[in-house]
């Protein structure tokens, strides 16, 4: 391209396409999270089994992030993004028609495989297509798309289920995801015909054979934080649809607006990081989340909203700091691999949290879920303090 204007137009198209791709796949990632009680009753299964519709997707996503990050340079980043977006939406259209829970969980697992192709590829694709000056803002836009998709995944499905039943709720979300996916196809049509360079950006430093121990502490922080966040929100709907409230799917879906607290925290994290160290922000976040988790034990909807808001804000303080630390260049560390490992461990935490919270909720009701959260949060505090002392 010979002029600045075509380049600017192409850059905007790339950013919008990746933004919408993030929305589309994350829109179907958590679509069954608010429907656990309805799925449990429809198939006459227990809560832990119903929760596998959340865990299976996240396990598959975690397992295929690194393989897809390696495959993208061979088949083309744009092609992989488009393939994942469309396949995830098509599989979502199948979900309402699954006749048994085994097939439902299998389809959800396959969805996780398809979804993994986007987060494994998106940032590398942006770095190939955009000038360095535009990259930080573009990555921020992509992450915003993930956040919006994750929120709408819970919210739209629950509200639609209120009117159309849980089958209709899943079908509605799938249709929206497919429509957005087709827009992504149109925006990336040029790169699918003429794929970008097959060379994936690499760190100039040689990767060490072993990951530094400090990084494993960061990975474990993300893992433990996601057990708390994924587990608490997976069982929140089940709690609110029982006595003394017996709320509907649509009403429960509105509670997922609490997720917006995370958007605020991540937006201001950069400013906070100027005044406080990552260690201090993590500790503040974990203490805040502990207070929030304890507040949710009270049978009061306002206190539950406040408690879940504090828990969400605390989670994002810990997760944002750990994610940034995993992606920060260090001498002798492959940051692309480090980030991929962090995301893999992070989504494994989601899977474990969703399943374990269901088991604990079945045996001990909501206090069991809170106990799981408190244990994980205290573990992060200990891990943070021990890691700091080792560095000292």
N, C-alpha and C positions, 0 to 999 in steps of 0.2 A: 504494500500500500504506500502510495507516494505522498499523501497529504495527511495532516494531523486529524482532520475531521473523520475520514473513514476509520482511522485507528481508534478514535474516541468512540465512534459508534460500535465498532467491533468489541471494544473493551466493555462497554455498557451491556451489550448483548450477552457476553460471556458471564458477567457478574449476575445479571438477572436470571440467566439460565441456571447457574449453580445455586442461586438463592431459591428458585422455585423447585429445583431438584431436591434440596434439603427439606423444604416444606412437604413435598409429595411423599417422600419415603418415611419421614418421621410422623406424617399424618396417619400412616397405617401401623407404625411400630407399636404404639401403646393402645390401639383401638379396643382391645378386649379388657383393658385394665379396670375400667369402670363398670364392666358388665359381668364381673365374676359371679355375683349372686344369681343373675338371670341364666348364665351358662350352667351353673351348678344345678339349678332346678330343672332346666330343659333336658339335661342328659342324666339326671339323677346320679350325680357324682359328688364326691366330697370337695371341700374347698381347696385343699392342696392340689388335687388333680386339676381343678378348674384353673388354678393359678399357673399351671404349666403352659397355658395359652399365652402368658406373658413371658415366662422363663424360657420357653423353647425358642422364641424369636430372638431374645437377647443372647442366648448361648450360641445360636447359629451365627449371629452377627459378630460376636466376639471371636469365634473360631475362624471366620473367613476374612477378617479385616486385613491381616498380613498377607495371605495368599492373593487377595485381590489387589493389594498395593503393588505386588510384584507382577501381576498379570497385565495391569493397565498399559505398561509401556509396550507390550507385545500386540495387543488388539486395538489400542487407541483409547485414550482417556475419555473422550467424548462418547465413543461407542459403548464403553463400559457403563458410563453414567446413564445413558439413555436406556440401555438394556436393563439395568437394575431398576430404574424408575418404572418402566412399563411392566416388567415382570412382577414387581411387588404389587402394583395396582391390580393386575389381572388375577393374581392369587387372592387378593383381597375380595374380588368379586365372587370367588368360589366359596369363601368362608360361610356365607349365609345358607349354603345348600349342603353343607357337610352333614351326613346322616348320623354320625357317631363321634364321640369325643376323641377317639384315636386319630381319625382322619382330620379333625379340626386342629389338633396339636401338630400333626404332621405338616399340614399346610402352613401353619404359623411358623414352623421351623424353616420351611422352604422360603417363606417371606423374609426371614432373618438373613438367609443366604443372599437373596436378591438385594435387600436393603444395604448390606455390608459393602456392596460395590460403590456406593456413593461416598460415604465418609472416608473410605479407603483411597479414593481417587480425587476428590474435589479440590483439596488444597494443592496437590501436585499439579493438577490441571490449571488452576489459577496461576501458579507460579510459572507455568510454561507459556501461558497466553498473555499475561499482563506484565507491564514494566514494573520494576521493583518499587517505584514510588507509589503505585496504585495497589500493591499487594496487601498491606496491612488493613486498609479500609475494606477491600474485597473480602478478606477472610472474616472480618467483623460482620459483614453483610451475610455471608454464608452461615455463620454461627447463629445469627439472628433468625435465619430461615429455619434452622434446626429447632430453635426454641419455639417459634410460632407453630411449627408443625407438631411438636410434642404437646403443646398446649391444646391445639385444635383437635388432636387425635383423641384426647379424653373428652373435650368439651362438645365437639360436634357430634361424636358418636352417641354420647349420653343424651343430648338434647333430641337428636333424631329418634333414638330408641324410645323416648317418652311418647312420641306420636306414632311411630311405625313399628314398635316392638324391637327387640334386640337384633333380630334378623335384618329388619329394615334399617336399623342404625348402622350396622356393618356395611350394608349395601350402599347407603348414602355416602359414607366416608370413602368407600372404594371408588364410587363414581366421581367424587371430587378429586381424589388422588389421580385417577386416570385422566381427567380433564386437564389437570395441571401438568401431568406427565406428557401429554400430547403437545402442550405449549413448549415444553423443554425440547422435545424432538424437533419442533419447527425452528427453535432458536439455535440449536446445535447442528442443523442439517448440513451446513457447510463443512464443519469439522468431521462429520461422519463420512463424508465423501473424500475429503482431503485431510486425513488425520494429522495431528501435530507430530512433532518429532518424537521418535520412539525412545529418546533419551530422557529418563526420569531425573529430575534434579537430585544431585547427590551432595553430601557434605564433602568438603575438600579434605577433611581429616580422615584418617583411617580409623575404622571402627575397632574398638578393643574386643578381644575375644570374650571378655566377661563384662557384664554390666556393673558399673560402680555400685557399691552397697548403698550409697545415699539415694540413688535412683530407685532402688527397690523399696525404700521407705516411702518415697513419693508415690510409687505405684500402689503400695498397700494403703496409703491414705485415701486415694481415689476409690479403691475397692471397698474399704470400710464405710466411707461416706455414702457410696451408692447402695450398700446394703440398707442403710438407714432410709434414704430417700425413696428408693424403689419399693422397699418393703412397706413403709408406712402408707404411701399413696395407693399401693395395691390393695391393702385391706381397709382403707378409709371408707370406701363405698359399702363394704360389707357391714361395717360398724354402723354407719348412718342409716342403713336400710333395715336395721333391727330396732327393737324397743330401746328407748322410749320414743324414737322419732319416726321410724318406718318411712323414710323419705323415698321418693321415686328416683328412677335413673336420671331424669332430666334435672331434678333438684341437686342430686349428688354431683352431677357434671359441673355445676356452677362452682363447686368447691375447688375444682382444678384451676380456677382463676388465680388461686393462691400462687400458682406457678410463676405468675408475673413478678412476684417478689424477687425471684431469681434473676429476671431480666434487669431489674433495678440494681441489684447487687453487682452483677457482672459489668453493668455500664459504669458504675462508680468505683470499681475495684482498682483501676489504674490510679485514681486520685488517692485512694486509701493507701495504696502501696508506696506512695511517696512519703507518707507520714509514718507508716508502720512497716515492720519487716513481715515477710511471709509467715514466719513462725508465729509472731504475735497475732496476725490476722486469723491464722488457723486456730489458735487457742481461743480467741474471741468467738470465732464461728462455732466451735464445738461446745463452748459453755452456753452460748445463745441457743443452740439446738437442744441441749440437755434441758434447759428451762422450758423451751417450747414443748418438748416431748412430755415433760411432767404435767404441763397445763392441759394436755389433751386427755389426761386421765379423768378430768372432771366432766360429768355429764351435763355440759352446757355448750350449746352451739357457738355462742360468741367466744367462749374460752377455747374451744376446739379450733376455731378460725384463727385466733391469735396465736395459739400454740403451734399450729401447722405453718403459719407464716414465719414465726421465729425459727422453727426447725428448717424450713426451706431456705431462709436467709443464711442461717449458719452453715447449711450444707454447701451452698454456693460459694461462701467464703473459703471453705476448705477445698472444694473441687476446683475452683478457678485458680487458686494459688498452686495447687498440685499440677494442674494441667499446664499452666505457664512454665512451671519449673521443669516439667518433663520435656517441653518443647524448646527450652532455652539452650542455645549452643554452649557446649563445654569442651575444653580441649580433649581430643581423643574420643569424643562421643558422637555417634551417628544420631542426629536429632530426629531424622525421619523415622528411624527404627524405634527410638525412644518414645516418640509420640504414639506410634502404632501399638507398642506394648502397653502404654498407659491406657489407650482406648480399649484394648482387648481385656485387660484386667478390670477396667471400669465397668464394662458391660457384663462381665462375669459376676461382678458384685450385684448388678441389677437382677440377674437371674437368680442368684442365691437368695437375695433379699425377698424377692417376690414369692419364692417357694417356701422359705423358712418362715416368713411372716404368716403365711397361710396355715402352716402346721401349728405354729404357736397360737394363732387366733382360734383354731379349732379346739385346742386343748385348754387354753388359758384366757380366751377372749382378748380384748384390747390390751389389758395389762401385759400379756405375753409379748405382744408386738412392741410395746414401749420398753420392756425389759431388753429385747433384742437391740433396740435403738440405743439405749443407754450403755449397754456393753460395748457396742461398736464405737460410740462416741468417746467413751473413756479410753478405749484402746488407741484411738487416734491421738488423744492428749498425751498418753504415755509414750507413744511412738515419736511424737513431735519433740517432747522434752528429752528423751533418750538420744534422738538424732542430734539435737542441739548440743548436748553435753559431749557427744563424741567429736563433733566438729571443733568444740572448744579445746 
